[in-house]
Amino acid sequence: MQAINRLWKGELPLQDAFWKWAVLGGLIVNIVTSLLFVSLMMAEQPLLAVLGGYGLSLPYNYIALVGVWRSADRFEGDRRLAETMRMVTVVGLLLLTVT
């Protein structure tokens, strides 16, 4: 829980927030919740599918996005890299959320 709190506050290094939380974590969470969504839809449970599929992935995606955004604010390296990681996170998590 402490790691999520540090992510939320932007206290993690930008590379960790981006690669570990947004990219790797985002892929894992969104693949699992997509499989849950499909399984529940096949079981003719559309309400549970939406709640399980989006109710779990949306909060994670939001936390990861905010974490990368705030970590980019604190990043002391190349600003273009920080802004690129921000935009890739926005686009990537948006795509993972809507697909």
Secondary structure, DSSP 8 states (H G I E B T S, - for coil): -HHHHHHHHT-S-HHIIIIIIIIIIHHHHHHHHHHHHHHHHHTT-HHHHHHHHHHHHHHHHHHHHHHHHHHHHH--S-HHHHHHHHHHHHHHHHHHHH-
